[in-house]
Amino acid sequence: MRIALAQIVSTPDPEHNLGLVEEEVRAAATAGARLVVFPEATMCCFGVRLGPVAEPLDGPWASRVRELATDAGLTVVAGMFTPAPDGRVRNTLLATGGGVEAAYDKIHLFDAFGFAESDTVAPGTEPVTIDIDGLTVGLTTCYDLRFPGLFQELGSRGATVIVAPASWGAGPGKREQWDLLVRARALDSTAFLAACDQADPTTVGRDAGRAPTGIGASAVAGPLGTIVDQLDEKPGLLVVDIDPAEVESARKTVPVLANRRF
């Protein structure tokens, strides 16, 4: 299966960001991708009030992404914000198109490095997988990368590919941690790990600010932890072919999912 990672810089304007989604969906379709992954917070960048931005999954923003995916004949995974019952929002991945209709609410919230995502975002509770052309794809978001149990659970559920849209915060050591965690979670799950980050906003003349707004470096890691391909800090589209046979072989060679005890 051919997948694409659309490394963009989201703005505070959801309508503007829909234009970015449209452009990258068309480029991914032209490249022959069956799945295109956008970053966390594609709908609206962090650093602004999220409550007024949040919309339900049948609202106008998600509906437009759904139309774009359907017209292109592929599956789109993109980060958005949906209302939560307690007045907060949920950090949601919309997965739509190509016969797929699902959503994943981020389980592990980014209460770290002086940032408290849980102040405004309510956590999800359930792992989610989708099916694309007979392949199981697991859904995760950003800070989830620090929790190997979720990735092993998705691997146990048969995930050949696990996507990890992100808006990774900048700072000392953060790029090294990103690279390490992407490779480690691929090894933990013996699956392909497709991690799509927001591009570094300073590469397009915007201020990074204090919120986690992305460092780029979107990457695909193979089931034995090798980097298949990776972008730099700037916006770009990464297209990679995934061979399920590599996952099958890795799980026979290093059967960590079968051997684990905890």
C-alpha positions as CSV (number, residue, x, y, z in Angstrom):
1,M,0.0,0.0,0.0
2,R,1.2,3.5,-0.8
3,I,0.8,6.1,1.9
4,A,1.5,9.8,2.0
5,L,2.4,12.1,5.0
6,A,1.3,15.7,4.4
7,Q,3.6,17.8,6.6
8,I,1.8,21.2,6.7
9,V,1.8,24.3,9.0
10,S,-1.7,24.8,10.3
11,T,-3.0,28.3,11.0
12,P,-5.7,29.5,13.5
13,D,-8.1,29.6,10.5
14,P,-9.9,26.3,9.9
15,E,-11.0,27.5,6.5
16,H,-7.5,28.3,5.4
17,N,-6.4,24.9,6.6
18,L,-9.0,23.2,4.5
19,G,-7.3,24.7,1.5
20,L,-4.0,23.1,2.6
21,V,-5.9,19.7,3.0
22,E,-7.4,20.0,-0.4
23,E,-4.0,20.7,-2.0
24,E,-2.3,17.9,-0.3
25,V,-5.1,15.4,-0.8
26,R,-4.9,16.0,-4.6
27,A,-1.1,15.7,-4.6
28,A,-1.4,12.4,-2.6
29,A,-4.0,11.0,-5.0
30,T,-1.8,12.0,-8.0
31,A,1.1,10.1,-6.4
32,G,-1.1,7.0,-6.1
33,A,-1.5,7.0,-2.3
34,R,-4.3,5.0,-0.8
35,L,-3.9,6.8,2.6
36,V,-2.8,10.4,3.3
37,V,-2.0,11.3,6.9
38,F,-2.1,14.9,8.1
39,P,-0.8,16.2,11.4
40,E,-2.5,16.6,14.8
41,A,-4.3,20.0,14.9
42,T,-4.8,20.2,11.1
43,M,-8.1,21.9,11.7
44,C,-6.5,24.7,13.9
45,C,-3.0,25.1,15.4
46,F,-2.4,25.1,19.1
47,G,-1.9,28.4,20.9
48,V,-5.5,29.7,20.4
49,R,-8.8,29.0,22.2
50,L,-10.0,25.6,21.0
51,G,-13.6,25.7,22.3
52,P,-14.9,28.2,19.6
53,V,-13.2,26.1,16.9
54,A,-14.5,22.7,17.8
55,E,-17.1,21.1,15.6
56,P,-18.9,17.7,15.6
57,L,-17.8,15.0,13.2
58,D,-20.8,15.9,11.0
59,G,-20.0,19.6,11.1
60,P,-18.9,21.6,8.1
61,W,-15.1,21.2,8.6
62,A,-15.2,17.4,8.8
63,S,-17.8,17.2,6.0
64,R,-15.5,19.1,3.7
65,V,-12.6,16.8,4.4
66,R,-15.0,13.9,3.8
67,E,-15.9,15.3,0.4
68,L,-12.2,15.8,-0.5
69,A,-11.4,12.2,0.5
70,T,-14.4,10.8,-1.4
71,D,-13.6,12.8,-4.6
72,A,-9.9,11.7,-4.5
73,G,-10.8,8.0,-3.8
74,L,-8.5,7.6,-0.8
75,T,-8.6,7.6,3.0
76,V,-7.7,10.8,4.8
77,V,-6.6,10.9,8.5
78,A,-6.5,14.5,9.9
79,G,-6.4,16.0,13.4
80,M,-9.4,18.2,14.4
81,F,-11.2,19.2,17.6
82,T,-14.6,18.1,18.6
83,P,-16.8,19.2,21.5
84,A,-16.7,17.2,24.8
85,P,-19.7,17.0,27.2
86,D,-17.8,18.7,30.0
87,G,-17.2,21.9,28.1
88,R,-13.7,21.0,27.0
89,V,-12.9,19.7,23.5
90,R,-11.6,16.3,22.3
91,N,-8.4,16.1,20.3
92,T,-9.8,13.9,17.5
93,L,-8.4,12.1,14.5
94,L,-10.9,12.0,11.7
95,A,-10.5,9.0,9.4
96,T,-12.7,9.2,6.3
97,G,-12.9,8.2,2.6
98,G,-12.0,5.0,0.8
99,G,-14.8,3.1,2.6
100,V,-13.5,4.3,6.0
101,E,-15.5,6.4,8.5
102,A,-14.0,6.5,12.0
103,A,-12.6,8.7,14.7
104,Y,-10.0,8.4,17.4
105,D,-9.9,10.7,20.5
106,K,-6.4,11.1,21.8
107,I,-6.0,9.0,25.0
108,H,-2.7,10.4,26.4
109,L,-2.9,14.2,26.9
110,F,0.2,16.4,26.8
111,D,0.5,17.4,30.4
112,A,4.3,17.7,30.2
113,F,7.1,20.2,29.6
114,G,5.0,22.9,31.3
115,F,2.0,22.5,29.0
116,A,-1.3,21.2,30.3
117,E,-3.4,19.9,27.4
118,S,-6.0,18.4,29.9
119,D,-7.0,21.9,31.0
120,T,-8.9,22.3,27.7
121,V,-9.0,18.8,26.2
122,A,-10.9,15.8,27.5
123,P,-9.1,12.4,27.0
124,G,-10.3,9.5,24.9
125,T,-10.5,6.0,26.3
126,E,-10.6,3.5,23.4
127,P,-7.9,2.4,20.9
128,V,-9.1,2.5,17.3
129,T,-8.2,0.7,14.2
130,I,-9.5,1.0,10.6
131,D,-9.3,-1.2,7.5
132,I,-7.8,0.1,4.3
133,D,-7.7,-2.3,1.3
134,G,-7.7,-5.3,3.8
135,L,-4.9,-3.8,5.9
136,T,-5.4,-2.9,9.6
137,V,-4.3,0.6,10.4
138,G,-4.0,1.8,14.0
139,L,-4.7,5.4,15.0
140,T,-2.6,7.3,17.6
141,T,-1.8,11.0,18.3
142,C,1.5,12.8,19.3
143,Y,2.0,12.3,23.1
144,D,0.7,8.7,22.7
145,L,4.2,8.0,21.3
146,R,5.6,8.0,24.8
147,F,3.3,5.1,25.8
148,P,4.3,1.7,24.3
149,G,1.4,-0.2,25.6
150,L,-1.0,1.5,23.2
151,F,1.1,0.5,20.2
152,Q,1.5,-3.1,21.4
153,E,-2.3,-3.2,21.8
154,L,-2.8,-2.0,18.3
155,G,-0.2,-4.5,17.0
156,S,-2.0,-7.2,18.8
157,R,-5.2,-6.1,17.1
158,G,-3.5,-6.8,13.8
159,A,-2.3,-3.3,12.8
160,T,0.2,-3.5,9.9
161,V,0.6,0.3,10.0
162,I,0.1,2.7,12.9
163,V,-0.2,6.4,12.1
164,A,0.8,9.1,14.6
165,P,-0.2,12.6,13.6
166,A,1.6,15.1,15.8
167,S,2.2,18.7,16.7
168,W,5.5,18.1,18.4
169,G,6.7,20.8,20.7
170,A,10.2,22.3,20.1
171,G,12.9,22.4,22.7
172,P,16.2,20.9,23.8
173,G,16.4,17.3,22.9
174,K,12.9,17.1,21.5
175,R,14.0,16.2,17.9
176,E,16.2,13.4,19.3
177,Q,13.2,12.1,21.4
178,W,10.9,12.3,18.3
179,D,13.3,10.2,16.2
180,L,13.9,7.7,19.0
181,L,10.2,7.3,19.9
182,V,9.1,6.8,16.3
183,R,11.6,4.0,15.8
184,A,10.9,2.5,19.3
185,R,7.2,2.3,18.8
186,A,7.6,0.6,15.4
187,L,9.8,-2.0,17.2
188,D,7.3,-2.4,20.1
189,S,4.4,-3.1,17.7
190,T,6.5,-4.7,14.8
191,A,4.5,-2.5,12.5
192,F,5.2,0.3,10.1
193,L,5.0,3.6,12.1
194,A,3.9,6.6,10.0
195,A,4.4,9.8,12.1
196,C,3.2,13.0,10.5
197,D,4.2,16.2,12.4
198,Q,3.4,19.8,11.8
199,A,6.2,21.5,9.9
200,D,8.3,24.0,11.8
201,P,6.3,27.3,11.5
202,T,9.5,29.3,11.4
203,T,10.2,27.8,8.0
204,V,7.3,29.7,6.6
205,G,7.9,33.0,8.4
206,R,5.6,32.4,11.4
207,D,6.5,32.5,15.1
208,A,6.7,29.1,16.9
209,G,5.2,30.6,20.0
210,R,4.9,28.8,23.4
211,A,2.4,26.1,22.3
212,P,3.5,22.8,20.6
213,T,3.4,23.9,17.0
214,G,5.7,21.3,15.3
215,I,9.3,20.7,14.4
216,G,8.8,18.8,11.1
217,A,10.8,15.5,10.7
218,S,7.8,13.5,9.7
219,A,8.9,9.9,9.2
220,V,8.0,6.3,8.3
221,A,9.8,3.6,10.3
222,G,9.7,0.0,9.4
223,P,8.7,-2.9,11.7
224,L,12.3,-3.5,12.8
225,G,12.8,0.2,13.7
226,T,14.7,1.4,10.6
227,I,13.7,4.8,9.1
228,V,12.3,4.2,5.6
229,D,12.2,7.9,4.7
230,Q,11.9,11.2,6.5
231,L,11.2,14.9,5.8
232,D,13.2,17.9,7.0
233,E,11.6,20.8,8.9
234,K,9.8,22.5,6.0
235,P,6.3,21.6,4.6
236,G,6.3,18.7,2.3
237,L,4.7,15.5,1.1
238,L,6.4,12.2,1.9
239,V,5.2,9.2,-0.1
240,V,6.2,5.7,0.9
241,D,5.2,2.2,-0.2
242,I,4.3,-0.2,2.6
243,D,4.9,-4.0,2.2
244,P,2.8,-6.0,4.6
245,A,5.1,-9.0,4.1
246,E,7.8,-7.1,6.0
247,V,5.5,-7.0,9.1
248,E,4.7,-10.7,8.8
249,S,8.4,-11.5,8.6
250,A,9.3,-9.2,11.5
251,R,6.7,-10.7,13.7
252,K,8.1,-14.2,13.0
253,T,11.7,-13.0,13.6
254,V,11.1,-10.9,16.7
255,P,7.8,-12.1,18.2
256,V,7.5,-9.5,20.9
257,L,3.7,-9.3,20.7
258,A,3.5,-13.1,21.2
259,N,6.2,-13.2,23.9
260,R,5.1,-10.2,26.1
261,R,4.0,-10.8,29.6
262,F,2.8,-7.4,30.8
